[in-house]
Amino acid sequence: MEKDNAQQTLTPLEKPLRCIVKLGGAAITCKNELEKINEENLKAVSIHLREAMMSGEVVDMDWSKRPGRSDICVNVNGISDQSLLNSSNFIVVHGAGSFGHFQASKSGVHKGGLDHSLVKAGFVATRISVTSLNLEIVRALAREGIPSVGLSPFSGGWTTLQRNVASADIATVAKTIDRGFIPVLHGDAVLDHSQGCTILSGDVIIRHMAELLKPEYVVFLTDVFGVYDRPPSEPGATLLKEIAVDEEGSWHVVNPAPKTMNEKVEITVAAHDTTGGMVTKISEAAAIAKLGIDVYIVKAATDHSLKALKGEVKGNIPDDWLGTAIRFMRK
């Protein structure tokens, strides 16, 4: 299966892409409570994105009825061309967290087999769940004046072959950005050319778009401060502040010095996570860094994540910054 030819003739963006931001599912949802959003974190992240990427007056763009209200409140007369925010070009991709993973794991969608009724039903159920989360994230961003547009990979023609991206409508993403909108994509159930269907993770989506659209940097917002040498809940777990990636895609820890920590970095994946969790995140981050694009993994809704979003971690990493920077470094 060849890659979609449209990808190879993609028109460059009119303005450079500043950043691709991943909103980790564990950071924006309550992962132990089925289909529950972490409202506090989502609002904080939305504010940080606006502060980091935009300037000007905040215009509420969510003109829909909200829980607890009987009407739609919007002051259209108060919106003028002067109130429009000046925006850097950026893309948001979010994980599923407590949305979608349950449906996918119970039905085995990630393993394929659409000829089975359970898999087909699970495919539909997974997409209902993740697209409902996507809508709520778009609404949260819109309330902060970010002109967000939800783009579902399945509807946008993203497909896989043996769970690797085979085709993707990157042109629509680029046109959305060039028209002044912020695309909001998400991990999704998609068609696979070899096994019928699978789950396309947000991390894989980011790596694919980074290859083609070349952002200045990529930020993964998570529920922990970064990558540790062992599960962060264990005593003595050490935060890895800088990881170097070489031409072959191999990576090693630069800071702290390897002799001060476990030689082997231990990573665990939740049993219900059908996308690979932190294992996938690090491998995709390394693939992005190999392109010469810095990647920052940092805890959402903190001053540290705001610094990463603003690009303040580029160059020398501040001593008081908590997070993991993954960068290309020649041998």
C-alpha positions as CSV (number, residue, x, y, z in Angstrom):
1,M,0.0,0.0,0.0
2,E,1.5,3.3,-1.1
3,K,1.2,6.5,0.9
4,D,-1.4,9.0,-0.2
5,N,0.1,10.9,-3.1
6,A,-1.5,14.1,-1.9
7,Q,1.0,14.0,1.0
8,Q,3.9,14.2,-1.3
9,T,2.7,17.3,-3.2
10,L,1.4,19.2,-0.1
11,T,1.4,23.0,-0.4
12,P,3.6,24.5,2.3
13,L,1.9,26.5,5.0
14,E,1.6,30.2,4.3
15,K,3.2,30.9,7.8
16,P,5.5,28.5,9.6
17,L,3.9,26.1,12.1
18,R,5.0,27.1,15.6
19,C,4.0,24.1,17.7
20,I,2.0,20.9,17.8
21,V,0.5,20.3,21.2
22,K,-0.6,17.0,22.6
23,L,-3.1,17.1,25.3
24,G,-2.6,13.7,27.1
25,G,-5.7,11.8,27.9
26,A,-4.6,11.3,31.5
27,A,-4.1,15.1,31.9
28,I,-7.5,16.3,30.6
29,T,-9.8,13.4,31.8
30,C,-10.2,11.6,35.1
31,K,-8.7,8.3,33.8
32,N,-10.3,6.2,36.6
33,E,-13.8,7.5,36.0
34,L,-15.4,6.5,32.8
35,E,-16.0,9.4,30.4
36,K,-15.3,12.2,32.9
37,I,-13.4,15.3,31.9
38,N,-10.9,17.0,34.3
39,E,-12.6,20.4,34.0
40,E,-10.0,22.2,36.1
41,N,-7.1,21.0,34.1
42,L,-8.8,21.5,30.7
43,K,-9.6,25.1,31.6
44,A,-6.1,25.7,32.8
45,V,-4.6,24.2,29.7
46,S,-6.9,26.2,27.4
47,I,-5.8,29.4,29.2
48,H,-2.1,28.5,28.8
49,L,-2.5,27.8,25.1
50,R,-4.2,31.2,24.6
51,E,-1.4,33.0,26.7
52,A,1.4,31.1,24.8
53,M,0.1,31.3,21.3
54,M,-2.2,34.3,21.0
55,S,-2.5,38.0,21.9
56,G,-5.5,40.3,22.0
57,E,-8.9,40.4,23.5
58,V,-10.6,37.1,24.5
59,V,-13.8,36.5,22.4
60,D,-16.0,33.6,23.6
61,M,-16.6,31.5,20.5
62,D,-18.8,28.8,22.1
63,W,-22.3,30.0,21.2
64,S,-24.1,26.9,22.4
65,K,-26.3,26.2,25.3
66,R,-24.4,25.3,28.5
67,P,-25.4,23.0,31.4
68,G,-27.5,24.8,33.9
69,R,-28.6,27.5,31.5
70,S,-31.8,27.9,29.6
71,D,-30.5,30.1,26.9
72,I,-27.5,31.0,24.7
73,C,-25.7,34.1,25.9
74,V,-23.5,35.9,23.4
75,N,-22.8,39.6,22.7
76,V,-22.3,39.7,18.9
77,N,-22.3,43.5,18.9
78,G,-19.2,43.5,21.1
79,I,-17.1,41.6,18.5
80,S,-15.2,43.7,16.0
81,D,-12.2,43.1,13.7
82,Q,-10.0,44.8,16.3
83,S,-11.0,42.2,18.9
84,L,-9.6,39.3,16.9
85,L,-6.7,37.6,18.5
86,N,-3.3,37.5,16.7
87,S,-2.4,33.9,16.6
88,S,0.7,31.8,16.1
89,N,0.1,28.7,13.9
90,F,-0.4,25.7,16.0
91,I,-2.2,22.3,16.1
92,V,-3.8,20.5,19.0
93,V,-4.0,16.7,19.2
94,H,-5.6,15.1,22.2
95,G,-5.7,11.6,23.7
96,A,-8.8,9.7,24.8
97,G,-8.1,9.1,28.5
98,S,-11.3,7.8,30.1
99,F,-13.0,8.2,26.7
100,G,-12.7,5.5,24.1
101,H,-10.2,3.2,25.7
102,F,-12.8,1.2,27.6
103,Q,-14.8,0.6,24.4
104,A,-11.8,-0.2,22.3
105,S,-10.3,-2.7,24.8
106,K,-13.5,-4.5,25.5
107,S,-14.2,-5.0,21.8
108,G,-10.6,-5.5,20.5
109,V,-10.9,-2.8,17.9
110,H,-7.1,-2.3,17.9
111,K,-6.7,-5.9,16.8
112,G,-8.9,-5.6,13.8
113,G,-11.6,-8.0,12.5
114,L,-14.6,-6.0,11.3
115,D,-16.3,-9.2,10.3
116,H,-17.0,-9.8,14.0
117,S,-20.1,-8.1,15.4
118,L,-18.4,-7.2,18.6
119,V,-15.5,-5.4,16.8
120,K,-17.9,-3.5,14.6
121,A,-20.0,-2.4,17.5
122,G,-16.9,-1.4,19.4
123,F,-15.6,0.6,16.5
124,V,-18.8,2.6,16.5
125,A,-18.9,2.9,20.3
126,T,-15.2,4.0,20.4
127,R,-15.8,6.8,17.8
128,I,-18.9,8.0,19.7
129,S,-16.8,8.3,22.8
130,V,-13.7,10.0,21.4
131,T,-15.6,12.4,19.2
132,S,-17.8,13.5,22.2
133,L,-14.5,14.3,24.0
134,N,-13.2,16.2,21.0
135,L,-16.3,18.4,20.9
136,E,-15.9,19.3,24.6
137,I,-12.2,20.2,24.1
138,V,-13.0,22.3,21.1
139,R,-15.7,24.1,23.2
140,A,-13.2,24.7,26.1
141,L,-10.6,26.2,23.7
142,A,-13.3,28.3,22.0
143,R,-14.4,29.8,25.3
144,E,-10.9,31.1,25.6
145,G,-11.1,32.8,22.2
146,I,-9.1,30.1,20.4
147,P,-10.7,29.6,16.9
148,S,-10.7,25.8,17.2
149,V,-12.1,23.3,14.6
150,G,-12.4,19.6,15.4
151,L,-11.0,17.3,12.7
152,S,-11.6,13.6,13.2
153,P,-8.9,11.3,11.6
154,F,-11.5,8.7,10.4
155,S,-13.6,11.4,8.7
156,G,-10.5,13.0,7.3
157,G,-9.4,9.8,5.5
158,W,-6.6,8.7,7.8
159,T,-6.0,5.0,7.3
160,T,-3.3,2.6,8.4
161,L,-1.5,-0.4,7.0
162,Q,-0.3,-2.8,9.8
163,R,-1.1,0.0,12.2
164,N,1.2,2.5,10.5
165,V,-0.2,5.6,8.8
166,A,-1.0,4.7,5.1
167,S,-3.0,7.9,4.1
168,A,-4.0,11.1,5.7
169,D,-5.6,14.3,4.6
170,I,-2.9,16.7,5.7
171,A,-4.0,19.2,3.1
172,T,-7.2,19.9,5.0
173,V,-5.1,20.4,8.2
174,A,-2.9,22.9,6.3
175,K,-5.9,24.8,4.8
176,T,-7.5,25.0,8.2
177,I,-4.4,26.6,9.6
178,D,-3.9,29.0,6.7
179,R,-7.5,30.3,7.2
180,G,-6.7,31.2,10.7
181,F,-8.2,28.2,12.6
182,I,-6.6,25.8,15.1
183,P,-7.2,22.2,14.1
184,V,-8.0,19.9,17.0
185,L,-7.4,16.2,16.1
186,H,-7.6,13.1,18.3
187,G,-6.7,9.5,18.6
188,D,-9.4,7.6,16.7
189,A,-10.7,4.3,15.4
190,V,-9.7,4.1,11.8
191,L,-9.7,1.6,8.9
192,D,-6.6,-0.6,8.4
193,H,-5.8,-2.0,5.0
194,S,-4.4,-5.3,6.5
195,Q,-6.6,-6.1,9.5
196,G,-9.7,-4.1,8.8
197,C,-9.5,-1.6,11.6
198,T,-7.3,-0.4,14.4
199,I,-6.7,2.5,16.9
200,L,-4.6,5.3,15.6
201,S,-3.0,7.0,18.5
202,G,-2.6,10.8,18.9
203,D,1.2,10.3,19.3
204,V,1.4,8.6,15.9
205,I,-0.7,11.4,14.4
206,I,1.7,14.0,15.8
207,R,4.8,12.3,14.5
208,H,3.2,12.0,11.0
209,M,2.2,15.7,10.9
210,A,5.6,16.8,12.3
211,E,7.3,15.0,9.4
212,L,5.3,16.9,6.8
213,L,4.5,20.3,8.5
214,K,7.8,20.8,10.4
215,P,6.8,22.7,13.6
216,E,9.4,24.6,15.5
217,Y,8.7,22.3,18.5
218,V,6.3,19.8,20.0
219,V,4.8,19.7,23.5
220,F,3.3,16.7,25.2
221,L,1.2,17.7,28.1
222,T,0.8,14.8,30.6
223,D,-0.3,14.0,34.1
224,V,3.4,13.7,35.4
225,F,6.3,16.0,35.2
226,G,8.0,14.1,32.4
227,V,9.9,10.8,31.7
228,Y,11.3,9.0,34.8
229,D,13.9,6.2,35.1
230,R,11.1,4.1,36.6
231,P,7.4,4.5,37.4
232,P,7.2,8.0,39.1
233,S,5.1,6.5,41.9
234,E,8.1,4.4,43.1
235,P,10.5,5.8,45.7
236,G,13.6,7.4,44.3
237,A,12.3,7.8,40.8
238,T,14.5,10.2,38.9
239,L,13.1,12.8,36.4
240,L,15.0,12.6,33.1
241,K,15.5,16.3,32.1
242,E,17.2,15.8,28.8
243,I,17.3,12.9,26.3
244,A,19.4,13.0,23.1
245,V,18.4,11.2,19.9
246,D,21.0,10.4,17.2
247,E,20.9,9.9,13.4
248,E,19.7,6.3,13.8
249,G,16.9,7.2,16.2
250,S,18.6,5.7,19.2
251,W,18.3,7.7,22.4
252,H,20.2,8.1,25.6
253,V,19.9,10.2,28.7
254,V,22.0,13.4,28.9
255,N,20.7,15.0,32.1
256,P,21.0,13.7,34.8
257,A,24.3,11.9,34.2
258,P,23.5,8.2,33.6
259,K,25.7,7.0,36.5
260,T,23.3,8.7,38.9
261,M,20.3,6.7,37.9
262,N,19.0,3.3,36.8
263,E,20.8,2.3,33.6
264,K,17.5,0.8,32.4
265,V,14.6,3.1,32.1
266,E,11.5,1.2,33.2
267,I,8.1,2.2,31.7
268,T,4.7,0.8,32.5
269,V,1.6,0.8,30.4
270,A,-1.9,0.7,31.8
271,A,-3.7,-2.6,31.1
272,H,-6.6,-0.8,29.3
273,D,-4.4,1.5,27.2
274,T,-4.7,0.3,23.6
275,T,-2.3,2.8,22.2
276,G,0.9,1.9,24.0
277,G,1.0,4.7,26.6
278,M,4.4,6.1,27.5
279,V,6.3,3.5,25.4
280,T,4.6,4.9,22.3
281,K,5.0,8.4,23.4
282,I,8.8,8.1,23.8
283,S,9.3,6.3,20.5
284,E,7.2,8.8,18.6
285,A,9.0,11.7,20.4
286,A,12.4,10.2,19.5
287,A,11.2,10.0,15.8
288,I,10.2,13.6,15.9
289,A,13.5,14.7,17.6
290,K,15.4,12.9,14.9
291,L,13.9,15.4,12.4
292,G,15.6,18.2,14.3
293,I,12.4,19.2,16.1
294,D,12.6,19.6,19.9
295,V,10.0,17.7,22.0
296,Y,9.0,18.6,25.5
297,I,7.1,16.2,27.8
298,V,5.8,18.2,30.8
299,K,3.0,18.2,33.3
300,A,-0.1,20.0,32.1
301,A,-1.6,23.1,33.8
302,T,1.7,24.0,35.5
303,D,4.2,26.9,35.1
304,H,6.6,24.4,33.6
305,S,4.2,23.5,30.8
306,L,3.5,27.2,30.1
307,K,7.2,27.8,29.7
308,A,7.4,24.9,27.3
309,L,4.4,26.1,25.3
310,K,6.0,29.6,25.0
311,G,9.2,28.1,23.7
312,E,11.2,29.3,26.7
313,V,12.9,25.9,27.1
314,K,14.6,26.1,23.7
315,G,18.4,26.3,24.0
316,N,19.6,25.9,27.6
317,I,17.0,24.3,29.9
318,P,16.4,26.4,33.0
319,D,17.6,24.7,36.2
320,D,14.2,25.1,37.9
321,W,12.3,23.7,34.9
322,L,10.6,20.3,35.6
323,G,10.0,18.3,32.4
324,T,11.8,16.2,29.8
325,A,13.4,17.7,26.7
326,I,14.0,15.3,23.8
327,R,16.4,16.7,21.2
328,F,18.4,15.7,18.2
329,M,22.2,15.4,18.9
330,R,24.8,14.2,16.5
331,K,27.2,11.6,17.8
